[in-house]
Amino acid sequence: MTMAEKKTEKAAVKKEEKPKEKPSEKPAEKPAAVEKPAVEEKPKEEVKEKKAPKPKKKQKGAYTRYKVDVSGLVRLRPYCERCGPGFFMADHGDRYTCGHCGFTRYKKS
């Protein structure tokens, strides 16, 4: 077989596989859409789970800043050197810090 004969055979096979159909003259009519009854559906309200309220932090009282001893009251934390008596300094492990003015005093190691 020559190359030309092989090409004609392949073309003949392709024509047999895909026979052309004539399009119908009238387009096929679609069935009429069935009308649904006019019932308004209310959107479903999503139910959100209520979270349990967080417990409120209790304010620390004066009893955390003083210690009652036989001789009387003892201050547990120092007063701020800038602000004066009445402003306790916060204890941060390696330092004391004033929350009012920001003064910091480092502890001796």
A tleap script that builds the chain and sets N, CA, C and O, in Angstrom:
source leaprc.protein.ff14SB
mol = sequence {
  NMET THR MET ALA GLU LYS LYS THR GLU LYS
  ALA ALA VAL LYS LYS GLU GLU LYS PRO LYS
  GLU LYS PRO SER GLU LYS PRO ALA GLU LYS
  PRO ALA ALA VAL GLU LYS PRO ALA VAL GLU
  GLU LYS PRO LYS GLU GLU VAL LYS GLU LYS
  LYS ALA PRO LYS PRO LYS LYS LYS GLN LYS
  GLY ALA TYR THR ARG TYR LYS VAL ASP VAL
  SER GLY LEU VAL ARG LEU ARG PRO TYR CYS
  GLU ARG CYS GLY PRO GLY PHE PHE MET ALA
  ASP HIE GLY ASP ARG TYR THR CYS GLY HIE
  CYS GLY PHE THR ARG TYR LYS LYS CSER
}
set mol.1.N position { 0.832 -1.182 0.000 }
set mol.1.CA position { 0.000 0.000 0.000 }
set mol.1.C position { 0.875 1.242 0.000 }
set mol.1.O position { 1.923 1.321 0.641 }
set mol.2.N position { 0.405 2.146 -0.715 }
set mol.2.CA position { 1.130 3.404 -0.773 }
set mol.2.C position { 0.549 4.354 0.257 }
set mol.2.O position { -0.496 4.101 0.857 }
set mol.3.N position { 1.255 5.442 0.439 }
set mol.3.CA position { 0.828 6.440 1.423 }
set mol.3.C position { -0.508 7.057 1.049 }
set mol.3.O position { -1.323 7.340 1.927 }
set mol.4.N position { -0.740 7.266 -0.218 }
set mol.4.CA position { -1.987 7.887 -0.669 }
set mol.4.C position { -3.164 6.977 -0.374 }
set mol.4.O position { -4.233 7.455 0.007 }
set mol.5.N position { -2.986 5.661 -0.545 }
set mol.5.CA position { -4.069 4.707 -0.289 }
set mol.5.C position { -4.408 4.654 1.204 }
set mol.5.O position { -5.577 4.546 1.572 }
set mol.6.N position { -3.379 4.729 2.066 }
set mol.6.CA position { -3.610 4.695 3.505 }
set mol.6.C position { -4.415 5.909 3.954 }
set mol.6.O position { -5.305 5.799 4.798 }
set mol.7.N position { -4.089 7.083 3.374 }
set mol.7.CA position { -4.802 8.299 3.744 }
set mol.7.C position { -6.257 8.231 3.331 }
set mol.7.O position { -7.127 8.690 4.071 }
set mol.8.N position { -6.549 7.658 2.143 }
set mol.8.CA position { -7.935 7.574 1.680 }
set mol.8.C position { -8.718 6.597 2.540 }
set mol.8.O position { -9.904 6.818 2.785 }
set mol.9.N position { -8.091 5.520 3.008 }
set mol.9.CA position { -8.771 4.554 3.857 }
set mol.9.C position { -9.127 5.207 5.214 }
set mol.9.O position { -10.224 5.005 5.735 }
set mol.10.N position { -8.183 5.991 5.777 }
set mol.10.CA position { -8.431 6.653 7.053 }
set mol.10.C position { -9.559 7.659 6.927 }
set mol.10.O position { -10.379 7.800 7.834 }
set mol.11.N position { -9.600 8.360 5.799 }
set mol.11.CA position { -10.655 9.335 5.580 }
set mol.11.C position { -12.001 8.642 5.452 }
set mol.11.O position { -13.010 9.157 5.935 }
set mol.12.N position { -12.030 7.483 4.809 }
set mol.12.CA position { -13.279 6.732 4.652 }
set mol.12.C position { -13.764 6.219 5.999 }
set mol.12.O position { -14.967 6.212 6.260 }
set mol.13.N position { -12.848 5.792 6.855 }
set mol.13.CA position { -13.216 5.294 8.186 }
set mol.13.C position { -13.794 6.427 9.017 }
set mol.13.O position { -14.777 6.230 9.731 }
set mol.14.N position { -13.195 7.614 8.933 }
set mol.14.CA position { -13.690 8.752 9.690 }
set mol.14.C position { -15.093 9.138 9.265 }
set mol.14.O position { -15.920 9.504 10.100 }
set mol.15.N position { -15.365 9.058 7.975 }
set mol.15.CA position { -16.692 9.418 7.470 }
set mol.15.C position { -17.735 8.427 7.973 }
set mol.15.O position { -18.868 8.807 8.271 }
set mol.16.N position { -17.350 7.157 8.065 }
set mol.16.CA position { -18.290 6.144 8.528 }
set mol.16.C position { -18.581 6.327 10.030 }
set mol.16.O position { -19.707 6.107 10.477 }
set mol.17.N position { -17.576 6.726 10.790 }
set mol.17.CA position { -17.758 6.885 12.220 }
set mol.17.C position { -18.698 8.036 12.569 }
set mol.17.O position { -19.492 7.929 13.504 }
set mol.18.N position { -18.608 9.139 11.819 }
set mol.18.CA position { -19.402 10.312 12.132 }
set mol.18.C position { -20.367 10.633 10.999 }
set mol.18.O position { -20.102 11.531 10.199 }
set mol.19.N position { -21.463 9.925 10.922 }
set mol.19.CA position { -22.421 10.275 9.877 }
set mol.19.C position { -23.101 11.595 10.232 }
set mol.19.O position { -23.483 11.819 11.381 }
set mol.20.N position { -23.245 12.452 9.248 }
set mol.20.CA position { -23.861 13.754 9.466 }
set mol.20.C position { -25.366 13.618 9.435 }
set mol.20.O position { -25.940 12.996 8.541 }
set mol.21.N position { -25.994 14.219 10.439 }
set mol.21.CA position { -27.446 14.208 10.492 }
set mol.21.C position { -27.961 15.570 10.055 }
set mol.21.O position { -27.349 16.600 10.336 }
set mol.22.N position { -29.073 15.561 9.379 }
set mol.22.CA position { -29.659 16.819 8.952 }
set mol.22.C position { -30.376 17.447 10.138 }
set mol.22.O position { -31.131 16.781 10.846 }
set mol.23.N position { -30.138 18.708 10.343 }
set mol.23.CA position { -30.849 19.345 11.451 }
set mol.23.C position { -32.336 19.418 11.144 }
set mol.23.O position { -32.740 19.645 10.004 }
set mol.24.N position { -33.126 19.224 12.161 }
set mol.24.CA position { -34.565 19.268 11.950 }
set mol.24.C position { -34.982 20.695 11.625 }
set mol.24.O position { -34.367 21.654 12.092 }
set mol.25.N position { -36.005 20.826 10.842 }
set mol.25.CA position { -36.439 22.144 10.407 }
set mol.25.C position { -37.051 22.940 11.551 }
set mol.25.O position { -36.843 24.151 11.635 }
set mol.26.N position { -37.789 22.298 12.417 }
set mol.26.CA position { -38.396 22.972 13.546 }
set mol.26.C position { -37.628 22.617 14.825 }
set mol.26.O position { -37.363 21.445 15.094 }
set mol.27.N position { -37.281 23.622 15.592 }
set mol.27.CA position { -36.609 23.296 16.853 }
set mol.27.C position { -37.574 22.595 17.796 }
set mol.27.O position { -38.772 22.878 17.814 }
set mol.28.N position { -37.031 21.690 18.565 }
set mol.28.CA position { -37.866 20.937 19.498 }
set mol.28.C position { -38.408 21.887 20.564 }
set mol.28.O position { -37.672 22.703 21.119 }
set mol.29.N position { -39.703 21.767 20.840 }
set mol.29.CA position { -40.332 22.636 21.825 }
set mol.29.C position { -40.047 22.100 23.226 }
set mol.29.O position { -40.129 20.900 23.488 }
set mol.30.N position { -39.714 23.021 24.103 }
set mol.30.CA position { -39.461 22.630 25.484 }
set mol.30.C position { -40.798 22.508 26.188 }
set mol.30.O position { -41.717 23.281 25.919 }
set mol.31.N position { -40.914 21.544 27.087 }
set mol.31.CA position { -42.179 21.428 27.821 }
set mol.31.C position { -42.383 22.675 28.682 }
set mol.31.O position { -41.426 23.247 29.204 }
set mol.32.N position { -43.615 23.075 28.817 }
set mol.32.CA position { -43.946 24.268 29.587 }
set mol.32.C position { -43.520 24.075 31.038 }
set mol.32.O position { -43.734 23.016 31.627 }
set mol.33.N position { -42.921 25.103 31.594 }
set mol.33.CA position { -42.445 25.022 32.972 }
set mol.33.C position { -43.638 24.956 33.915 }
set mol.33.O position { -44.601 25.712 33.785 }
set mol.34.N position { -43.552 24.051 34.846 }
set mol.34.CA position { -44.624 23.890 35.814 }
set mol.34.C position { -44.475 25.010 36.843 }
set mol.34.O position { -43.439 25.133 37.496 }
set mol.35.N position { -45.506 25.811 36.976 }
set mol.35.CA position { -45.451 26.920 37.918 }
set mol.35.C position { -45.647 26.400 39.335 }
set mol.35.O position { -46.555 25.619 39.617 }
set mol.36.N position { -44.768 26.858 40.211 }
set mol.36.CA position { -44.861 26.464 41.610 }
set mol.36.C position { -45.824 27.407 42.309 }
set mol.36.O position { -45.910 28.582 41.952 }
set mol.37.N position { -46.537 26.916 43.285 }
set mol.37.CA position { -47.442 27.803 44.012 }
set mol.37.C position { -46.643 28.920 44.682 }
set mol.37.O position { -45.524 28.708 45.149 }
set mol.38.N position { -47.229 30.093 44.717 }
set mol.38.CA position { -46.545 31.263 45.272 }
set mol.38.C position { -46.561 31.220 46.796 }
set mol.38.O position { -47.357 31.906 47.438 }
set mol.39.N position { -45.688 30.421 47.359 }
set mol.39.CA position { -45.565 30.315 48.804 }
set mol.39.C position { -44.248 30.979 49.179 }
set mol.39.O position { -43.179 30.565 48.728 }
set mol.40.N position { -44.336 31.997 49.995 }
set mol.40.CA position { -43.129 32.691 50.407 }
set mol.40.C position { -42.467 31.909 51.537 }
set mol.40.O position { -43.068 31.637 52.576 }
set mol.41.N position { -41.220 31.562 51.295 }
set mol.41.CA position { -40.483 30.838 52.318 }
set mol.41.C position { -39.717 31.844 53.158 }
set mol.41.O position { -38.962 32.660 52.629 }
set mol.42.N position { -39.909 31.785 54.436 }
set mol.42.CA position { -39.200 32.679 55.335 }
set mol.42.C position { -37.790 32.133 55.534 }
set mol.42.O position { -37.606 30.931 55.725 }
set mol.43.N position { -36.801 33.013 55.491 }
set mol.43.CA position { -35.442 32.527 55.710 }
set mol.43.C position { -35.293 32.018 57.141 }
set mol.43.O position { -35.789 32.617 58.095 }
set mol.44.N position { -34.606 30.917 57.253 }
set mol.44.CA position { -34.416 30.326 58.578 }
set mol.44.C position { -33.429 31.164 59.360 }
set mol.44.O position { -32.359 31.508 58.859 }
set mol.45.N position { -33.783 31.488 60.572 }
set mol.45.CA position { -32.903 32.255 61.432 }
set mol.45.C position { -31.876 31.307 62.042 }
set mol.45.O position { -32.214 30.270 62.614 }
set mol.46.N position { -30.627 31.694 61.903 }
set mol.46.CA position { -29.574 30.862 62.454 }
set mol.46.C position { -29.526 31.070 63.964 }
set mol.46.O position { -29.509 32.200 64.453 }
set mol.47.N position { -29.506 29.986 64.670 }
set mol.47.CA position { -29.470 30.050 66.121 }
set mol.47.C position { -28.009 30.057 66.546 }
set mol.47.O position { -27.283 29.084 66.342 }
set mol.48.N position { -27.592 31.175 67.143 }
set mol.48.CA position { -26.219 31.281 67.598 }
set mol.48.C position { -26.145 30.793 69.032 }
set mol.48.O position { -26.992 31.098 69.871 }
set mol.49.N position { -25.096 30.021 69.275 }
set mol.49.CA position { -24.918 29.516 70.631 }
set mol.49.C position { -24.408 30.653 71.512 }
set mol.49.O position { -23.469 31.362 71.151 }
set mol.50.N position { -25.035 30.815 72.661 }
set mol.50.CA position { -24.617 31.866 73.574 }
set mol.50.C position { -23.412 31.382 74.362 }
set mol.50.O position { -23.409 30.291 74.932 }
set mol.51.N position { -22.384 32.232 74.377 }
set mol.51.CA position { -21.183 31.899 75.124 }
set mol.51.C position { -21.403 32.236 76.591 }
set mol.51.O position { -22.089 33.199 76.933 }
set mol.52.N position { -20.816 31.433 77.427 }
set mol.52.CA position { -20.920 31.678 78.859 }
set mol.52.C position { -20.157 32.952 79.178 }
set mol.52.O position { -19.053 33.147 78.671 }
set mol.53.N position { -20.717 33.819 80.003 }
set mol.53.CA position { -20.017 35.071 80.326 }
set mol.53.C position { -18.729 34.778 81.082 }
set mol.53.O position { -18.670 33.879 81.921 }
set mol.54.N position { -17.691 35.562 80.763 }
set mol.54.CA position { -16.412 35.381 81.442 }
set mol.54.C position { -16.529 35.918 82.868 }
set mol.54.O position { -17.160 36.949 83.102 }
set mol.55.N position { -15.923 35.219 83.802 }
set mol.55.CA position { -15.978 35.726 85.177 }
set mol.55.C position { -15.164 37.018 85.286 }
set mol.55.O position { -14.078 37.130 84.717 }
set mol.56.N position { -15.698 37.981 86.020 }
set mol.56.CA position { -15.024 39.260 86.168 }
set mol.56.C position { -13.843 39.112 87.126 }
set mol.56.O position { -13.895 38.364 88.103 }
set mol.57.N position { -12.778 39.849 86.813 }
set mol.57.CA position { -11.611 39.814 87.681 }
set mol.57.C position { -11.909 40.597 88.952 }
set mol.57.O position { -12.488 41.683 88.916 }
set mol.58.N position { -11.507 40.030 90.050 }
set mol.58.CA position { -11.699 40.714 91.326 }
set mol.58.C position { -10.537 41.669 91.548 }
set mol.58.O position { -9.381 41.324 91.301 }
set mol.59.N position { -10.847 42.859 92.010 }
set mol.59.CA position { -9.795 43.817 92.294 }
set mol.59.C position { -9.083 43.407 93.578 }
set mol.59.O position { -9.692 42.984 94.561 }
set mol.60.N position { -7.774 43.553 93.516 }
set mol.60.CA position { -7.002 43.205 94.703 }
set mol.60.C position { -7.172 44.302 95.745 }
set mol.60.O position { -7.086 45.491 95.439 }
set mol.61.N position { -7.404 43.898 96.925 }
set mol.61.CA position { -7.616 44.854 97.995 }
set mol.61.C position { -6.307 45.287 98.636 }
set mol.61.O position { -5.220 44.928 98.182 }
set mol.62.N position { -6.435 46.045 99.674 }
set mol.62.CA position { -5.271 46.558 100.399 }
set mol.62.C position { -4.524 45.443 101.128 }
set mol.62.O position { -3.350 45.598 101.467 }
set mol.63.N position { -5.195 44.335 101.365 }
set mol.63.CA position { -4.560 43.244 102.112 }
set mol.63.C position { -3.413 42.609 101.331 }
set mol.63.O position { -2.607 41.885 101.914 }
set mol.64.N position { -3.321 42.864 100.014 }
set mol.64.CA position { -2.214 42.308 99.224 }
set mol.64.C position { -0.971 43.177 99.321 }
set mol.64.O position { 0.111 42.735 98.933 }
set mol.65.N position { -1.090 44.407 99.830 }
set mol.65.CA position { 0.047 45.329 99.889 }
set mol.65.C position { 0.636 45.459 101.302 }
set mol.65.O position { 1.713 46.027 101.478 }
set mol.66.N position { -0.060 44.943 102.278 }
set mol.66.CA position { 0.382 45.061 103.666 }
set mol.66.C position { 0.388 43.694 104.333 }
set mol.66.O position { -0.306 42.767 103.914 }
set mol.67.N position { 1.188 43.600 105.377 }
set mol.67.CA position { 1.225 42.383 106.190 }
set mol.67.C position { 1.049 42.815 107.647 }
set mol.67.O position { 1.705 43.739 108.127 }
set mol.68.N position { 0.159 42.128 108.318 }
set mol.68.CA position { -0.095 42.454 109.721 }
set mol.68.C position { 0.910 41.687 110.571 }
set mol.68.O position { 1.009 40.463 110.493 }
set mol.69.N position { 1.635 42.419 111.368 }
set mol.69.CA position { 2.656 41.819 112.222 }
set mol.69.C position { 2.359 42.221 113.666 }
set mol.69.O position { 1.469 43.033 113.916 }
set mol.70.N position { 3.092 41.660 114.600 }
set mol.70.CA position { 2.902 41.976 116.013 }
set mol.70.C position { 3.159 43.462 116.258 }
set mol.70.O position { 2.466 44.104 117.048 }
set mol.71.N position { 4.164 43.992 115.568 }
set mol.71.CA position { 4.519 45.398 115.778 }
set mol.71.C position { 3.613 46.354 114.996 }
set mol.71.O position { 3.675 47.565 115.210 }
set mol.72.N position { 2.784 45.838 114.103 }
set mol.72.CA position { 1.872 46.694 113.336 }
set mol.72.C position { 1.868 46.288 111.861 }
set mol.72.O position { 2.167 45.147 111.508 }
set mol.73.N position { 1.519 47.256 111.014 }
set mol.73.CA position { 1.471 46.982 109.568 }
set mol.73.C position { 2.855 47.118 108.936 }
set mol.73.O position { 3.620 48.021 109.273 }
set mol.74.N position { 3.161 46.210 108.018 }
set mol.74.CA position { 4.421 46.240 107.297 }
set mol.74.C position { 4.094 46.330 105.811 }
set mol.74.O position { 3.297 45.545 105.297 }
set mol.75.N position { 4.715 47.295 105.118 }
set mol.75.CA position { 4.494 47.415 103.677 }
set mol.75.C position { 5.249 46.299 102.958 }
set mol.75.O position { 6.420 46.063 103.254 }
set mol.76.N position { 4.600 45.611 102.021 }
set mol.76.CA position { 5.251 44.533 101.285 }
set mol.76.C position { 6.004 45.050 100.060 }
set mol.76.O position { 6.989 44.442 99.640 }
set mol.77.N position { 5.557 46.149 99.492 }
set mol.77.CA position { 6.222 46.727 98.322 }
set mol.77.C position { 6.578 48.177 98.616 }
set mol.77.O position { 5.903 48.833 99.409 }
set mol.78.N position { 7.627 48.678 97.985 }
set mol.78.CA position { 8.046 50.062 98.271 }
set mol.78.C position { 7.151 51.080 97.564 }
set mol.78.O position { 6.478 50.778 96.578 }
set mol.79.N position { 7.173 52.313 98.116 }
set mol.79.CA position { 6.490 53.416 97.450 }
set mol.79.C position { 7.392 53.933 96.320 }
set mol.79.O position { 8.599 53.691 96.318 }
set mol.80.N position { 6.796 54.640 95.372 }
set mol.80.CA position { 7.556 55.239 94.274 }
set mol.80.C position { 8.368 56.409 94.827 }
set mol.80.O position { 7.866 57.186 95.639 }
set mol.81.N position { 9.607 56.532 94.392 }
set mol.81.CA position { 10.483 57.604 94.874 }
set mol.81.C position { 10.076 58.953 94.284 }
set mol.81.O position { 10.299 59.985 94.917 }
set mol.82.N position { 9.501 58.969 93.119 }
set mol.82.CA position { 9.089 60.216 92.469 }
set mol.82.C position { 7.702 60.668 92.940 }
set mol.82.O position { 7.495 61.837 93.264 }
set mol.83.N position { 6.759 59.721 92.971 }
set mol.83.CA position { 5.360 60.066 93.250 }
set mol.83.C position { 5.085 60.230 94.740 }
set mol.83.O position { 4.173 60.963 95.124 }
set mol.84.N position { 5.846 59.569 95.564 }
set mol.84.CA position { 5.669 59.714 97.003 }
set mol.84.C position { 4.786 58.627 97.594 }
set mol.84.O position { 4.392 57.685 96.907 }
set mol.85.N position { 4.477 58.774 98.894 }
set mol.85.CA position { 3.663 57.764 99.565 }
set mol.85.C position { 2.271 57.671 98.945 }
set mol.85.O position { 1.679 58.671 98.540 }
set mol.86.N position { 1.782 56.467 98.887 }
set mol.86.CA position { 0.452 56.241 98.311 }
set mol.86.C position { 0.511 55.593 96.943 }
set mol.86.O position { -0.496 55.073 96.462 }
set mol.87.N position { 1.679 55.613 96.304 }
set mol.87.CA position { 1.844 54.980 94.993 }
set mol.87.C position { 2.809 53.814 95.138 }
set mol.87.O position { 4.027 53.991 95.153 }
set mol.88.N position { 2.238 52.618 95.243 }
set mol.88.CA position { 3.063 51.421 95.366 }
set mol.88.C position { 3.685 51.078 94.020 }
set mol.88.O position { 3.134 51.387 92.963 }
set mol.89.N position { 4.843 50.433 94.085 }
set mol.89.CA position { 5.507 49.992 92.861 }
set mol.89.C position { 5.164 48.523 92.623 }
set mol.89.O position { 5.011 47.749 93.568 }
set mol.90.N position { 5.045 48.152 91.353 }
set mol.90.CA position { 4.720 46.770 90.989 }
set mol.90.C position { 5.979 45.922 91.053 }
set mol.90.O position { 7.068 46.376 90.702 }
set mol.91.N position { 5.816 44.682 91.507 }
set mol.91.CA position { 6.943 43.762 91.629 }
set mol.91.C position { 6.987 42.883 90.385 }
set mol.91.O position { 6.067 42.105 90.131 }
set mol.92.N position { 8.075 43.012 89.605 }
set mol.92.CA position { 8.224 42.240 88.364 }
set mol.92.C position { 9.382 41.257 88.439 }
set mol.92.O position { 10.068 41.056 87.437 }
set mol.93.N position { 9.619 40.655 89.558 }
set mol.93.CA position { 10.666 39.646 89.680 }
set mol.93.C position { 12.054 40.243 89.832 }
set mol.93.O position { 12.665 40.101 90.892 }
set mol.94.N position { 12.570 40.905 88.805 }
set mol.94.CA position { 13.918 41.469 88.854 }
set mol.94.C position { 13.916 42.986 89.024 }
set mol.94.O position { 14.981 43.601 89.075 }
set mol.95.N position { 12.732 43.597 89.112 }
set mol.95.CA position { 12.652 45.052 89.212 }
set mol.95.C position { 11.331 45.482 89.836 }
set mol.95.O position { 10.376 44.708 89.900 }
set mol.96.N position { 11.294 46.734 90.297 }
set mol.96.CA position { 10.065 47.375 90.756 }
set mol.96.C position { 9.730 48.473 89.760 }
set mol.96.O position { 10.623 49.182 89.297 }
set mol.97.N position { 8.439 48.622 89.421 }
set mol.97.CA position { 8.024 49.626 88.455 }
set mol.97.C position { 6.819 50.376 88.975 }
set mol.97.O position { 5.897 49.786 89.538 }
set mol.98.N position { 6.836 51.699 88.779 }
set mol.98.CA position { 5.695 52.524 89.165 }
set mol.98.C position { 4.720 52.574 87.998 }
set mol.98.O position { 5.110 52.869 86.868 }
set mol.99.N position { 3.473 52.291 88.269 }
set mol.99.CA position { 2.465 52.333 87.217 }
set mol.99.C position { 1.984 53.735 86.925 }
set mol.99.O position { 1.355 53.976 85.895 }
set mol.100.N position { 2.277 54.680 87.838 }
set mol.100.CA position { 1.816 56.056 87.669 }
set mol.100.C position { 2.771 56.859 86.781 }
set mol.100.O position { 2.338 57.478 85.809 }
set mol.101.N position { 4.062 56.851 87.110 }
set mol.101.CA position { 5.021 57.666 86.355 }
set mol.101.C position { 5.965 56.852 85.484 }
set mol.101.O position { 6.613 57.414 84.600 }
set mol.102.N position { 6.064 55.536 85.707 }
set mol.102.CA position { 6.920 54.682 84.889 }
set mol.102.C position { 8.324 54.520 85.435 }
set mol.102.O position { 9.177 53.930 84.772 }
set mol.103.N position { 8.585 55.030 86.633 }
set mol.103.CA position { 9.909 54.900 87.239 }
set mol.103.C position { 10.200 53.415 87.482 }
set mol.103.O position { 9.329 52.668 87.927 }
set mol.104.N position { 11.445 52.996 87.181 }
set mol.104.CA position { 11.841 51.600 87.364 }
set mol.104.C position { 13.079 51.551 88.254 }
set mol.104.O position { 14.044 52.283 88.038 }
set mol.105.N position { 13.034 50.675 89.259 }
set mol.105.CA position { 14.183 50.451 90.140 }
set mol.105.C position { 14.503 48.961 90.086 }
set mol.105.O position { 13.656 48.120 90.389 }
set mol.106.N position { 15.741 48.646 89.694 }
set mol.106.CA position { 16.134 47.248 89.569 }
set mol.106.C position { 16.562 46.688 90.917 }
set mol.106.O position { 17.172 47.385 91.728 }
set mol.107.N position { 16.236 45.427 91.142 }
set mol.107.CA position { 16.601 44.769 92.386 }
set mol.107.C position { 18.069 44.349 92.326 }
set mol.107.O position { 18.615 44.094 91.252 }
set mol.108.N position { 18.671 44.286 93.461 }
set mol.108.CA position { 20.063 43.822 93.532 }
set mol.108.C position { 20.050 42.302 93.414 }
set mol.108.O position { 19.244 41.615 94.041 }
set mol.109.N position { 20.965 41.803 92.593 }
set mol.109.CA position { 20.982 40.349 92.419 }
set mol.109.C position { 21.944 39.659 93.343 }
set mol.109.O position { 22.064 38.434 93.307 }
savepdb mol mol.pdb
quit
